[in-house]
Amino acid sequence: MSLSSTTDRAYWLAWSQVRGIGSVLMKRIYQAFGSMSEAWTAMPSDLQEIEGIGGQTLEAIRQAQREVEPLSLMAIHEHNNLNFWTPSDREYPQLLWEIPDPPAILYYRGHLTNWNERNTVAIVGTRRATPYGKRWTKKLVTALAKSGFTIISGMAEGIDGEAHRACLEVSGQTVAVVGTGVDQIYPHKHKSLYEQIVDSGLVLSEYPQGTPPDKKHFPARNRIIAGLSRVTLVIEAPERSGALITAYQANEYGRDVYALPNSIEVNEAKGCLKLLGKGAQAISGVDELLEALGMLPNLDTPAPAIAISALPPLQQNILQAIGFGEPVGLDWIVEQVKMPSGEVLGALTHLELVGAIAPYPGMRYQRLV
């Protein structure tokens, strides 16, 4: 990890300690300054231009600036929380950064630190799953995992647990997003499941290690499940359900939502009927679902072979400037190629479309070919 990356991580952490600043405002601050370290030393008048920063919040920022030394805070924090990502890290999920309220700190435990974000499916549902719901969860997850999809859920009782287990049974990739610290097992009856996920998958949380269960954490956790996933499948959900929160958030984020139909007499599925009535797509079978997911834009489509010499000179120069290393920022690319930023952005968009580069949070880019 480069020194600049370490510094960026420290300032994300420092900003996360400021009272009254949440995920939405953190992203606005970053977008306004392009660097959390620059924002930390910004003039109060510049900070107040950001929507959501008034006099009270500004005073909290100034107090934190007096009391917090970011690099020292980082050293202390890493001692207790070695594994975490910030939006400055290349491992931070791009899909998650796209939502309006991405977590500034994403703690993790496990061995799955890289997955194809275009093939991510959230499986959510009631804690009181019916035999019908369990059967369809296993059927759908087995097919999805065998087809290369990463299964994301919340490790709760019921549908969540069934989804993780079905994925692990076929050696698929699964990610559990929890409302506790990543070192906590909740519910405790999922101790064996938790250990299996840590061994071959990933446990994620925005809460530091040692954080116990708290009912207000779980709705916030649901937005991460929705944000990490291209598609959300609701298997069973009563009319008041955390799974419905996840589905509504996924819809707000512009992601596809599917629901499994069931009898109107089944209380555990009335939420799914509600979703279908609001425009969610019906799950009508395994093959039909796989076909529908295969038609999603950019879904695991192999990139065509790219003839670098056939690209326009500016695009060739940009690829040369980016090089084969860590992602680099837009400002640095503009400086290297000595062209207006508007033209560079247009060229970057084309290079992204043809699969020559990959975008990362903070307008950073990595060369792929």
N, C-alpha and C positions, 0 to 999 in steps of 0.2 A: 504494500500500500504506500502510495506517495505521501510526502509531507503535506502537500496541499489537501489531499483527500482526508488525512487525519485532522487537519485544521478545520475543514468543512464539517466533519462529523462532530467535532467539539462544539462548534457554534450552533449546530442543530440542537444538540443536547442542551446547551445554555439557554437557547430561546424556549425550549420546552419547559424550563423551570419558571418562566415568567408568569406570574399570577394573572389570570384573565385572558390568556392567549391560547386559543385552541387550534385544532387542525386546520380549519378554514382560514383563519387569520395568518397562521404560519405560512401557508401556501401563498397567500396574497403578499406577504412580506418578501418571500423569496422571489416571486415574480416581479416585484417592484424594483429590487436591487440586484437580482441575479446572483447573489451570494449572501449567505447568512452572516458571514464575518463583516462584510461591508455594511449590512443593515445594523449590526451591533454598534458600529461607530458612527452611524448616520446622525445628521442634525435632527433635533426634535421636530423642526418644521417640516422636514422631508418625511418623517415617520407619520406625522399627523395627516398627510395627504392620502394615506392608505385608508380605505373604507373600513371602519370598525375600530380605529385607534382614536379614542378621545382623550380628554385630559386625565381621567382616572387610569386608563390603560397606559398612557405615556408615563405617568408617575411610577407605575409598577415596573415599566421597562427601565427607567432611570435608576430605580432602587436596585434592580437585578444587576445592572451594569456596575454599580458601586460594590455590590457584595459578591458577585460571581466572577471567578477567573476561569474562562472556558477550558483551557488546557489542563488546569489543575482539577477541575470538575470531571473532565474526561478520564483522567488517570484514576480517580477514586471510583468513578462509575464502572469503568472496565474491570476493576478488581472484583466486583460482585456480579457484573453482567458482561461476560467476555464476548458473547455472540449477539450482535445486533447490527441492523442496517439503518442507514439514514438515506434520504433521497440523493445524497452525494455519492453513494456507493453504487457500483455497476450492478450489483446483485439485487438492488431494490426493484421490486416488480414494476415494470412500466405501466401495466394495466391499472395498478393501484394508484400510481402517481396521477393518472388521468382523472380521478374522481375529485370533486371539490374539496373534500376533507380527508386527504391521505394522512396516515399517522406519521409523525415526525421521526419517531423511533419505533422500529419493528424488531422485537426480540425473537430469537429463534433457537430451537434445539432440534437436532436430527442430522441426517446425512443427505437430504435432498435439497441442495442449494441452487439448483439450476433446472428449469423445466420449460417446456414449450408453452409460452403464455397464450398462444393462439388456440391451444387445445386444453382449456381449463373449463371444467363444469362443476358448479356447486350443486350438491344434493342436500336438500334440507327438508325438515318435516317435524311432525309431532313427537313428543317424548313417549306418547302412549300409542305406539304403532299397532295397527291391526295385522293379522296374518296376511291379508291382501297387500298392505303397504310394505311389509317385510319382503314378501315374495317378489313384488315388482322392483323394490330397491335392489335386491340381489340380481335380478334378471338384467336390469338396466345398467347397473354399475359393472357387472361382469363383462357385458358387451362393450361398454365405453372404455374400460381399462384395457381390455384386449386390443382395442382399436387405437390405443396410444393416448387416450385422454387422461389428464391429471384430475383426480377427484378431490374436491375441496368441501369440507364440512366442518361442524363445530364440536365434535367428540361428545355431544350430549347423549343422553339415553334415547332410545327409540330409533328413528330413521337415521340420525347422524351416525350412531354407532354401527348400525347395519351397513351403511354405505362404506365406512372405513374398513370394516371387516371383509366385506365382499371384494373390495379392491385389493386388500392384502392377500386374500386367498388365491388370486390369480397373478400375484407379484406385480401389481400395478403401482403407480405413483399416487400417493395420497398426502394431503396437507390438512392438518387440523388447526383451526383458528380458535383460540380459547379466550375466555374472559377472566383468566387468572394469570399469574406468572407462568412462564413455560416450564418451570420446575414443579408446579403444583399439579396434582392429579385430581380432576373433578369431572364427573362423580368418581368416588374412590373405587367403585365397582369396576371401573374401566382401567384399572391398574395394568392388567395384562395387555389391553388394547393400546394404551399409552406407550408402553415399552416397545411394542411392535412398531408403532408409528415412528418413535424416536430412532429405532434401529434401522429402518429402511425409508422412512418418509420424513415429514417435517412437522413440528409444532410451532405455531406463530402466535404472537401476542403483542399488543402495544403497551402492556403493563410489565414493569420490571420483575425480576425474580423475587419470589417471596410474597407476591400479591395474592391474597386469599380470594375466594369467590365473593362476589358482590353483585346483587341483582341489577344494579344500574350499569354494570360493565357489559352485560350481554347484548342489549340493543346496540351499543357502540361496536361491539365485536361483529355483529351481523353485517354492518356496512363494509367491513374488511372482507368478509366472505363474498359479498356481492361485488366488491371492487376488484378482487383477485380473479374473478371468473368472467369468461366471455358469455356464458350461459348459466342460468339458474333453473334447476328443476325442483319443483315442489311436489313431493310425493303424497303426503297427507298433512293436513293442517286444519285445526278447528277454526272457528270464526275469529277468535282472539289467540294469536300465535306469533312467536318470534319468527317463524318461517315466513309468515306474511310480511313482516317488517323487512326481512331480507329481500323478498320478491319485489316489494314496492321500491326499495332502494335500488335494486338492480334495474328496474324500469326507469327510474330517475336518471341513472347513469347511462342510459341508452343501450343497455344489454338485453338480450333476449330472455324471456321468461316462459317456461313451460309448466303445465300442471297436469297431474294424473287425474282423470275423471273417476268418479265413484258414485255410489248410490246417494240420493238426497237424504236417505235415512241414516247415514253414517256420520255421526257428529265429528269424528276425527278428520273428515274430508270436506266439511262444509266450506272451509276456507279455500280449498281448491276450486270448488264450484264458483265461489265469489271471484276468484282470479280469472277463471274462464269467462265469466260474465263481463269482466273489465278488459278483455282483449288478450289475455295470456293464451299461448298456443297449447292445444291439447296433445298430450302424449298418447298416441294411438297404437303404439307397438314399437318393438326394438328396431326393426329394420327401417321403419318410417322415421324414427328419431335419428338414427345414424345418417340416413339420407338427408334429412333436413339440416343436421349439423354440418354435413359435408358441403352444403350449399352456402354456408356462412362466408362472407367475404374474407379473403386472405387466410382461410382456415387450412393450415398445413399444406399449402400449395408449394411444391418444389420450385425454388427460384430457377429461372432459365439461365443457361450459360451466358455469361456476359463477356463480350469482347471489349476489353479496356481500350484498345487502340481505336475502336469505332465510336467511342464516346466523344462529345464535344470537348475542346481543349480545357474549358473551365472545369468541367466535371473531372477530367483526368488530373488537373492540378489540385482539385479538392481531395481526391483520393490519395494523391501523393502527400498532401499536407497532413491528412488524418493519420496515415501510416497504420501499421499493424500493432497496436498497443492499447493502452487504456483509452476510453472515450475522451474526446477533446471537445471544448466548448466552441460555440458559434463565433464569439469575438476573436478567439485565437485563429480560427480558420480564415476569417475575413482578413485578419492581419497578415496571414501567410500568403494568401492568393492576391491580396491588394486589389480587391474588387468591391463594389458597393454591396452592402449587406442584403439588399433586396434581391440582387442577381444571385448571390451565394445561396440564399434561402430557396430560390427557385430550383437551382441546380441540386441542392441537397434533397429537395422533395422528389426530384426525378430519380436520384441515386437510391433513395429509400424505396421507391416504387419498383425499381428493377432488381431490388435485393442486394445492392452493392454495399449498403451501409445499414446500420441499425440505430434507431434513436434511443436516447436515454433521458431520464428526467433532467431538467435544467438546460434544455437545448444543447445536449452533448451528443456526439456521434462516434460510432465505432465502425471501422472498415471491416467488411466481411469477405471481400474478394480481392 
